[in-house]
Amino acid sequence: MNTMQSSVPFDSDPKLMEQLLAVIERHKDEQGALIPILQEAQDIYGYLPIEVQEVIADKMNVPLEKIYGIVTFYSFFNLYPKGKYQISICLGTACYVKGSQKVLDKVTEVLGIQPGQCTHDRLFSIDTCRCVGACGLAPIMLVNDDVYGRMNPLEVEGILAKYK
């Protein structure tokens, strides 16, 4: 079912699991409870790893496929953890034409992860977006709230080094 493996191991902290089970117990008899449970589970863990999905499926007596379908359908759910530094590369038309794919390729090469993934130390994660509304600065790379415009792949390593 899951074709992209996370490089970050699942945190099986018993306190987090206790919180998850309390959320499920609080909502289990409510109509349409799956999305609120998944939202609160993501608040607890920061993302929805398969281990968490399995617990929810088991406790709610719902097929895992249904849980996975919901998680992958809605963009606000994350299958992978986010890093302390969330990198976003704009792949909108203006940025793409100006070379944002090359910037993205360099970021993935330097960090050793693909978009949607997080480094093992949870320091960096990479995502792509379609437009940040700064087309005059294309191509754009964001690191959290820091905006880097007119990016060149040769600048990537130096920029990322600032955050290590």
C-alpha positions in Angstrom: 0.0 0.0 0.0 2.7 2.5 0.9 5.2 2.9 -1.9 7.4 5.6 -0.3 9.0 4.6 3.0 9.7 7.2 5.6 13.3 7.6 6.7 12.1 8.4 10.2 11.3 5.6 12.6 7.9 5.6 14.3 7.9 6.9 17.8 6.0 4.3 19.9 6.0 6.4 23.0 3.4 4.9 25.4 2.2 8.3 26.5 1.4 9.3 22.9 -0.4 6.0 22.4 -2.4 6.6 25.6 -3.5 10.0 24.2 -4.5 8.4 20.9 -6.6 5.7 22.6 -8.3 8.5 24.7 -9.2 10.4 21.5 -10.6 7.2 19.9 -12.6 6.4 23.0 -14.0 10.0 23.2 -15.2 9.9 19.5 -15.9 6.2 18.8 -19.7 6.5 19.1 -20.0 9.7 17.1 -21.3 9.7 13.5 -18.5 10.8 11.1 -15.8 10.4 13.8 -13.0 9.2 11.6 -11.8 12.7 10.3 -11.8 14.3 13.8 -10.0 11.2 15.2 -7.4 11.4 12.4 -7.0 15.2 12.9 -6.4 14.7 16.6 -4.1 11.8 16.0 -2.0 14.0 13.6 -1.9 16.6 16.3 -0.5 14.0 18.7 2.1 12.5 16.4 2.7 15.3 13.9 1.7 13.0 11.1 -0.2 9.8 10.5 2.2 6.8 10.2 0.8 3.4 9.2 1.1 2.3 12.8 -1.3 5.0 14.0 -3.7 4.2 11.1 -3.7 0.5 12.1 -4.6 1.4 15.7 -7.5 3.6 14.5 -8.7 1.0 12.1 -8.6 -1.7 14.7 -10.3 0.3 17.5 -12.9 1.8 15.2 -13.6 -1.6 13.5 -13.0 0.1 10.1 -10.9 -1.4 7.3 -7.3 0.0 7.1 -7.9 0.7 3.4 -10.7 3.2 4.4 -8.4 5.0 6.8 -5.6 5.1 4.3 -8.1 6.4 1.6 -9.1 9.3 3.8 -5.5 10.2 4.8 -4.3 10.2 1.2 -7.4 12.0 -0.2 -7.2 15.1 2.1 -4.2 17.3 1.6 -4.1 18.4 5.3 -3.1 14.9 6.4 0.5 13.9 6.4 1.8 10.4 5.9 5.3 11.5 6.9 6.7 13.7 9.6 7.7 17.3 8.9 11.2 18.5 9.8 12.1 21.4 12.0 12.9 23.2 8.7 10.2 22.7 6.1 11.6 23.3 2.7 9.1 24.1 -0.1 10.1 24.5 -3.7 7.6 26.3 -6.0 6.8 24.3 -9.2 4.3 26.8 -10.5 4.7 27.9 -14.1 6.9 30.9 -13.6 9.2 29.1 -11.2 9.3 25.9 -13.3 10.2 27.8 -16.5 13.0 29.5 -14.6 14.5 26.3 -13.3 12.8 25.3 -10.0 13.0 21.6 -10.9 16.8 21.8 -10.9 16.7 23.5 -7.5 14.4 20.7 -6.2 16.8 18.1 -7.7 19.7 19.7 -5.9 17.8 19.8 -2.6 16.9 16.1 -2.8 20.5 15.3 -3.7 21.9 17.2 -0.8 19.4 15.9 1.8 19.0 12.4 0.4 15.2 12.5 0.6 12.4 13.0 -1.8 9.4 15.5 -1.6 7.0 14.4 1.1 9.8 12.9 3.2 11.8 14.0 6.3 15.4 13.5 7.1 16.1 10.8 9.8 17.1 13.5 12.3 13.8 15.3 11.6 15.8 18.5 10.8 14.5 18.9 7.2 11.5 17.9 5.2 10.8 18.7 1.5 7.5 19.6 -0.2 6.6 21.2 -3.4 3.9 23.8 -4.0 2.3 25.4 -7.1 2.6 29.1 -6.5 3.7 31.4 -3.6 2.7 34.6 -5.4 6.2 35.9 -5.9 6.6 35.1 -9.6 8.9 38.0 -10.1 11.4 36.3 -7.9 11.2 32.9 -9.6 12.4 30.3 -8.9 11.4 30.4 -5.2 12.5 28.2 -2.3 11.0 28.6 1.1 12.6 27.3 4.4 9.9 27.8 6.9 9.1 31.5 6.6 12.4 32.4 4.9 12.0 33.2 1.2 14.8 32.6 -1.2 14.2 34.1 -4.7 16.0 33.8 -8.0 17.4 30.5 -6.8 20.2 28.7 -8.5 21.0 25.1 -7.7 24.6 26.2 -6.8 23.2 28.1 -3.8 21.3 25.2 -2.2 24.1 23.8 -0.1 25.1 27.1 1.3 21.5 28.0 2.2 20.8 24.6 3.9 24.1 24.9 5.8 22.6 27.9 7.6 20.0 25.7 9.2 22.2 22.8 10.4 
